[in-house]
Amino acid sequence: MERHSISTGVLVVGAGAIADLHVAALSTDPRSRLAGFVDTSGERAAQAAHRNGGVPWSTDLAEALSWPGVDACIICTPNDTHERLAVQVATAGKHLLVEKPLATTVPGARKAAEAFAGNGLTLAVAHSHRFYDYARTVREEIRSGALGRPVLVRLALLGSWIWPDWRAWVLDPARSGGHALHNGVHLLDLVTWWIGSRPLSVYARGQRRTAAELDVHDYLEMVVRYESGATAVCEMSRAHRPAGYSGRDVVVQGTEGLLTLPWDGEGPLLTDERGTAPLDPGVAYGFAAQLGAWLDALTAPPGPAATEAGVGAEEALLAVALGVAAERSMALGRPVDLEEVL
């Protein structure tokens, strides 16, 4: 596919719930079109194809990658398949947007990244929280210098049970990589993006609040130290009650100011020597903005505009390392240096 192509044919691999969000985003951008579905379940693939205008479907990725008009893929499959499928997509010469994490191990993430490097193909990883209003607002305020240098970031994302039942693959650490890598990686990636410094270590604690029989921790506390001297404190829950509860809290303490962003809908507040003032959180739908960034990279001529859009391989590899370090920290009961896992 030429990078300046107007319409990018996108094959969606995996027809589960997260795929619906990506497909909805595809429908909003005229630069892309849904080229079909692949799923290990023929019934699931066929149903997804029928819901979306009768596009082609298959249970064979190799076959689908050979269809005319397939320029790129979005992978929405379980975490333990990402490395293998990413390499297959790269070998077929297609661009890729893959659900986070890039892989469940650092060597696996590196292998997937290397499959795309230097061959004119674009790899992006769906760290979708970067594309939501609150995350962009915090990033922009830090980059503007209004807060000075960040010294402490606290991010809490709290919610109730989201998985369909106890057989869900995300509850199997061999498939998901553990909760720190599957869901906690959202926070680890986001605070690192905000702070803009190299992470040095992760100290994590996990709890099984829903039931002791869980194979993953459904509540996480993670502390990350950075080269700049900053510290990030992350709290992630899929165990809060009552059912349907959802909460978020952001605090960024800088050398020149304090930013707070509560969940209550009033928007972020910036406090400095001039007093406290509200900020405009902006308006964006995260999955659509994420898709737009990926398409920017596919359709722009080679150069900064093509390389800066989206979450690329290097940042995605670092996110995997942070998630792996958090899981290792919980197992060992001590902080884990990033160099131990990289």
Buried (B, 14 or more C-beta within 10 A) or exposed (E): BEBEEEBBBBBBBBBBEBBBBBBEBBEEBEBBBBBBBBBBEEEBBBBBBEEBEEBBBBBEBEEBBEBEBBBBBBBBBBBBBBBBBBBBBBEBEBBBBBBBBBBBBBEBBBBBBBBBEEEEBBBBBBBBBBBBBBBBBBBEBBEEEBBEBBBBBBBBBBBBBEBEEEEEBBBBBEBBBBBBBBBBBBBBBBBBBBBBBEBBBBBBBBBBBBEEEBEBBBBBBBBBBBEBEBBBBBBBBBBBEEEEEEBBBBBBBBEEBBBBBBBEEEBBBBEBEEEEEEBEBEEBBBBBBBBBBBBBBBBBEEEEEBEEBBBBBEBBBBBBBBBBBBBBBBEEEEBBBBEBBE
